[in-house]
Amino acid sequence: MTAIASDTLGIRPMTEDDVDWVVAQERLLHDFPWTRGNFIDSLAAGYAARLLLIDGKPAGYAIMLSVIDEVHLLNISVIQDRQGQGVGSGFLLRLMNEARHLGARQCFLEVRPSNEAALKVYKRHGFASIGRRKGYYPSQNGAREDAIVMRLDL
Ligand SMILES: CC(C)(COP(=O)(O)OP(=O)(O)OC[C@H]1O[C@@H](n2cnc3c(N)ncnc32)[C@H](O)[C@@H]1OP(=O)(O)O)[C@@H](O)C(=O)NCCC(=O)NCCS
């Protein structure tokens, strides 16, 4: 698949007008999607909610929570048609740059061990595994899946 040139990627704040699109994508991209309310609450709470643009068209979204000198990457998603082209990688790079500018010293996130694409992107950018939360996520077969907790020094 063709890699997307990094200079075609843009980022802008997510607004309430974007939420219908974001929720529709979220349902396609996640087995256990965030609800509309989760996104609206994130915006209302002032989380860093971002829309990723490719040539000006929405191609992904992310939510980050800033706490003093830490950020928590709560959601990063790239639309299906644009996956596997380096877009997630470019998006993460931009989000981490923004976090640095906000004064963050480290970033934390949780990821399913089965989410190989996400793990690959996080490791590529220097995130290291620092622990596991047992049975953190629901999973399709009714069992629970652990979360790998990862940290990046910014
Ligand atoms: C995780 C996600 C953001 C990555 O975005 P992306 O644009 O596909 O990322 P990139 O193209 O930069 O890199 C993905 C890498 O994983 C690889 N990959 C994709 N699917 C894979 C799989 N099933 N197993 C192993 N590697 C896989 C790709 O080949 C690529 O590696 P490469 O650059 O060495 O070829 C995207 O897959 C996504 O939105 N997934 C659904 C939502 C999600 O799980 N978000 C993260 C948790 S909130």
The ligand as an ORCA input file, in Angstrom:
! r2SCAN-3c Opt
* xyz 0 1
  C      -3.839      1.530     15.541
  C      -4.025      2.448     14.336
  C      -4.307      3.861     14.823
  C      -2.731      2.455     13.519
  O      -2.920      3.296     12.400
  P      -2.242      2.970     10.985
  O      -2.453      4.152     10.123
  O      -2.694      1.665     10.486
  O      -0.714      2.876     11.440
  P       0.603      2.759     10.543
  O       0.272      2.508      9.123
  O       1.460      3.925     10.891
  O       1.323      1.490     11.185
  C       0.623      0.293     11.416
  C       1.645     -0.838     11.406
  O       1.038     -2.038     11.894
  C       1.090     -3.031     10.889
  N      -0.105     -3.846     11.033
  C      -1.360     -3.563     10.643
  N      -2.181     -4.580     10.986
  C      -1.405     -5.483     11.611
  C      -1.646     -6.753     12.197
  N      -2.881     -7.278     12.226
  N      -0.615     -7.417     12.753
  C       0.637     -6.899     12.751
  N       0.938     -5.690     12.210
  C      -0.079     -5.011     11.645
  C       1.183     -2.288      9.583
  O       1.731     -3.084      8.568
  C       2.119     -1.138      9.986
  O       3.447     -1.593     10.115
  P       4.565     -1.155      9.022
  O       4.607      0.338      9.053
  O       5.806     -1.789      9.522
  O       4.071     -1.696      7.713
  C      -5.175      1.940     13.406
  O      -4.895      0.622     13.053
  C      -6.553      2.017     14.038
  O      -7.192      3.072     14.017
  N      -7.049      0.879     14.562
  C      -8.403      0.828     15.119
  C      -8.506      1.651     16.371
  C      -7.472      1.246     17.385
  O      -7.252      0.061     17.672
  N      -6.826      2.260     18.002
  C      -5.788      2.046     19.002
  C      -6.330      1.750     20.335
  S      -7.327      3.107     20.970
*
